[in-house]
Amino acid sequence: MKRIAVIGGTGMKQLVADADLGNSGFSISATDSLVAQTDYGDVPLEIMTLNALSELSEVKIFIVHRHHGGGKTTPPHLINYHANVKAAQACNPDVIVSIQSVGAIDPHFPPGIVGMAEHTLDFVSMPVTFSEEDAHHADMTHHYPSDLRDLLRPVLSAQSDEELTLDHVVSHVNGPQFETPAEIEAFARLGATAASMTISPEARLIAETGIPHVGLIASSNWAAGKTPGDANAAIDHDSVEAKAADMRGIIWQCLTALLAHE
């Protein structure tokens, strides 16, 4: 792949500054920034140009920070998803990679592990579409393509020798409050294995673009009531953000694996 658009949030502010390409076969040749002007508002972008060491070719990564807000962090219920997705689409990417910090429901998805969204579960967000005047019914059956998830599976499986759940059904609430234990238990009974405040509106809009979508989810905390041995454990956002930031290395392994894919 030659062009990847990334939409990142909690813990991913330093994704460019702390880029760790390791032994990926890529090196950074340039970084830049610009503001994408969309019909829904302006969106700041960071752009990385990478060289493939094995051949004379360049690839580009375009990074949208989901919570951008003029120096402040936009809360999840006020994120301009339309502008963010349109800015990502305008980069003409081969794939859009979204990165969400999530609360873990599945016991085999402990904090510190990156997995992948397979489906979303959303009963609360408002209708969201780019087609307000002429209906467009995007297919959501396989909106996270299995071939791209299979491509990343070896990278993510290597995170631990323990049994891991890598494919997830991710529940959505609007935030900014964390979910209650009762809400998490209800989602779990409906099949959810992780919980997010930002995944569903973004995924639905990306589905309307027709661009392949990879949803990386970073387990940053146990969801409410799911902490092993302490069902009453509180959730602190600063700790969540710090844990998400610790996973930037594996995120970069996934990005470079996609770039290396023809």
C-alpha positions in Angstrom: 0.0 0.0 0.0 1.2 3.5 -0.9 -1.1 5.7 1.2 -2.7 5.2 4.6 -5.0 7.6 6.4 -5.0 7.2 10.2 -7.6 8.5 12.6 -6.2 8.3 16.1 -7.5 9.4 19.5 -6.6 8.8 23.2 -2.9 8.1 23.7 -2.0 8.7 20.0 -1.1 12.4 20.1 2.6 11.6 19.8 2.2 8.9 17.1 4.4 10.9 14.7 6.9 12.4 17.2 7.5 8.9 18.8 7.3 6.9 15.5 9.1 3.6 16.0 9.7 1.9 12.7 12.0 -0.8 14.1 13.1 -3.3 11.5 10.2 -2.6 9.3 12.2 -1.8 6.2 11.0 1.8 6.2 12.6 5.1 7.2 11.2 8.5 7.6 12.2 11.0 4.9 10.0 13.9 5.7 7.2 15.1 8.0 4.8 18.0 7.4 1.5 19.4 8.5 -1.5 21.1 6.7 -5.1 21.9 7.3 -7.6 20.0 5.2 -10.6 22.1 4.3 -13.8 20.1 4.1 -17.5 21.0 3.7 -17.9 20.1 7.4 -15.0 22.1 8.8 -11.2 22.4 8.8 -9.1 19.4 10.0 -5.4 19.6 10.9 -3.3 16.7 9.4 0.1 15.4 10.0 1.9 13.8 7.0 4.7 11.4 7.1 6.7 10.4 4.0 8.5 7.1 4.4 11.1 5.4 2.2 11.0 1.7 1.5 14.6 0.6 2.0 14.3 -2.4 -0.3 13.2 -0.3 -3.3 13.2 3.3 -4.5 9.7 4.2 -3.6 7.9 6.5 -1.2 4.8 5.9 0.9 2.7 8.3 2.8 0.8 8.2 6.1 -1.8 10.9 6.8 -2.8 11.3 10.5 -6.0 12.9 11.7 -6.2 13.5 15.5 -9.8 12.6 16.3 -10.1 15.0 19.3 -8.5 18.1 17.6 -9.9 21.3 18.9 -7.6 24.3 18.7 -5.4 23.3 21.5 -8.2 21.6 23.5 -9.3 18.0 23.6 -12.8 17.8 22.0 -15.0 15.4 24.1 -16.3 12.3 22.3 -19.9 13.5 22.0 -18.8 16.7 20.2 -16.3 15.2 17.8 -16.8 16.3 14.2 -16.8 12.9 12.7 -18.0 14.1 9.3 -15.0 16.5 8.9 -12.5 13.9 10.2 -13.7 11.2 7.8 -13.9 13.6 4.8 -10.3 14.8 5.6 -9.1 11.2 5.6 -11.0 10.4 2.4 -9.4 13.5 0.7 -6.0 11.9 1.2 -7.0 9.3 -1.4 -5.8 6.4 0.9 -5.7 2.7 0.0 -7.0 2.1 3.5 -8.3 4.1 6.5 -6.9 2.9 9.9 -8.9 4.0 12.9 -7.3 3.6 16.4 -9.6 3.5 19.4 -8.8 3.3 23.1 -11.3 0.8 24.5 -12.4 -0.8 27.8 -11.9 -4.5 27.9 -14.9 -6.8 28.5 -13.4 -10.1 27.3 -11.0 -11.6 29.9 -8.5 -12.5 27.1 -8.1 -8.9 26.1 -6.2 -7.4 29.0 -5.0 -3.7 29.1 -1.9 -3.3 27.1 -3.0 -5.5 24.2 -4.1 -4.2 20.7 -6.9 -6.0 19.0 -9.1 -5.4 16.0 -12.8 -4.4 15.6 -14.9 -6.9 13.7 -18.3 -5.4 14.4 -19.9 -2.5 16.3 -22.8 -2.6 18.6 -24.6 0.8 19.0 -28.1 1.6 20.3 -27.4 5.2 21.4 -25.8 7.4 18.8 -27.7 9.7 16.5 -28.1 9.0 12.8 -24.9 9.9 11.0 -24.5 10.0 7.2 -23.1 12.0 4.3 -26.3 11.5 2.4 -28.9 13.8 4.0 -30.9 14.4 0.8 -30.5 11.2 -1.2 -30.5 8.0 0.8 -27.3 5.8 0.7 -27.5 2.5 2.5 -23.9 1.4 3.2 -23.4 -2.3 3.8 -22.1 -3.0 7.3 -22.0 -6.7 7.1 -18.2 -6.9 6.7 -17.2 -3.2 7.1 -13.9 -4.3 8.6 -12.5 -6.6 5.8 -11.4 -10.0 7.0 -8.4 -10.1 4.6 -6.8 -7.0 6.2 -7.5 -8.4 9.7 -5.9 -11.6 8.7 -2.9 -9.7 7.5 -2.4 -8.2 10.9 -3.2 -11.3 12.9 0.5 -12.6 13.1 1.7 -9.2 14.3 -1.0 -9.0 17.0 -0.7 -12.6 18.1 2.9 -12.1 18.9 2.1 -9.6 21.7 1.7 -12.4 24.3 2.2 -16.1 24.9 -1.1 -16.1 26.7 -4.4 -16.8 25.0 -5.7 -13.5 23.3 -9.0 -12.5 21.8 -8.0 -10.4 18.7 -11.3 -9.9 16.9 -13.9 -7.9 18.8 -17.5 -6.7 18.9 -17.2 -3.2 20.2 -20.1 -1.5 22.0 -20.6 2.2 21.6 -21.8 4.9 24.0 -21.6 8.6 23.4 -19.7 9.6 26.6 -18.0 11.6 27.9 -18.8 9.5 31.1 -17.5 6.0 31.3 -20.1 3.2 31.1 -21.7 1.8 34.3 -21.1 -1.8 35.3 -24.8 -2.5 34.5 -24.4 -1.1 31.0 -21.2 -3.2 30.4 -22.9 -6.3 31.6 -25.8 -5.7 29.2 -23.4 -5.2 26.3 -21.5 -8.3 27.3 -24.7 -10.4 27.2 -25.4 -9.0 23.7 -22.0 -10.2 22.5 -19.7 -7.1 23.1 -16.1 -7.9 24.0 -14.9 -4.2 24.3 -16.4 -0.8 24.9 -15.8 2.5 23.1 -17.1 6.1 23.0 -16.1 6.9 19.5 -16.1 3.8 17.3 -19.6 3.7 15.7 -20.2 7.1 14.1 -16.8 7.0 12.6 -17.2 3.4 11.3 -20.5 4.2 9.7 -19.2 7.2 7.9 -16.1 5.4 6.7 -18.4 2.6 5.3 -20.1 5.2 3.2 -16.8 6.2 1.5 -16.2 2.7 0.3 -12.6 2.8 1.4 -11.3 -0.4 3.2 -11.2 0.1 6.9 -9.0 -1.4 9.6 -10.2 -0.8 13.2 -7.3 -1.2 15.7 -8.5 -1.1 19.3 -6.1 -0.6 22.2 -7.2 -2.2 25.4 -6.5 0.7 27.8 -8.5 -0.4 30.9 -10.9 -3.0 32.1 -14.4 -1.9 31.4 -16.5 -1.0 34.5 -17.1 -4.0 36.7 -14.7 -6.3 34.7 -11.4 -5.7 36.6 -10.3 -9.2 37.7 -10.6 -9.5 41.5 -12.1 -6.0 41.9 -15.5 -5.4 40.4 -15.6 -2.0 42.0 -12.4 -0.7 40.6 -12.7 3.0 39.4 -11.6 4.1 35.9 -9.3 7.1 35.6 -8.9 8.8 32.2 -5.3 9.8 32.8 -4.4 6.2 33.4 -6.3 5.2 30.3 -4.4 7.7 28.2 -1.0 6.6 29.6 -1.8 2.9 28.9 -2.9 3.7 25.3 0.3 5.6 24.7 2.3 2.5 25.7 0.8 0.7 22.7 2.1 3.0 20.0 4.9 0.5 19.2 2.6 -2.3 18.2 0.4 0.2 16.3 3.4 1.1 14.2 4.1 -2.5 13.6 0.6 -2.8 12.2 0.9 0.3 10.0 4.2 -0.8 8.5 2.7 -4.3 7.9 -0.1 -2.6 5.9 2.4 -0.5 4.0 4.4 -3.5 3.0 1.3 -5.2 1.7 0.9 -5.1 -2.1 
